Amino acid sequence: MDIQTLTTFFMWCTIMNGALLVLWTIMLILAPDLIYRTHHKLFPIPRETFDIVIYAFLGLFKIVFLVFNVAPYVALLIVG
């Protein structure tokens, strides 16, 4: 694979995962009760525990997104 192909790949990975992160964040801001009720039917946990778990996953996803999508894309832009 050449650098241009890898750069394009990481660009689209960054766009798609960034859009997913933004969508997830917007849904948590606009409809937290709907998300909780939906998940509560499958996993009967208290609201406080749900908030901690969902925000922990959001933070983990953000870190993984930055490390495995944005950082390689920026590095390839610098090298290319």
Secondary structure, DSSP 8 states (H G I E B T S, - for coil): --HHHHHHHHHHHHHHHHHHHHHHHHHHHH-HHHHHHHHHHHS---HHHHHHHHHHHHHHHHHHHIIIIIHHHHHHHHH-
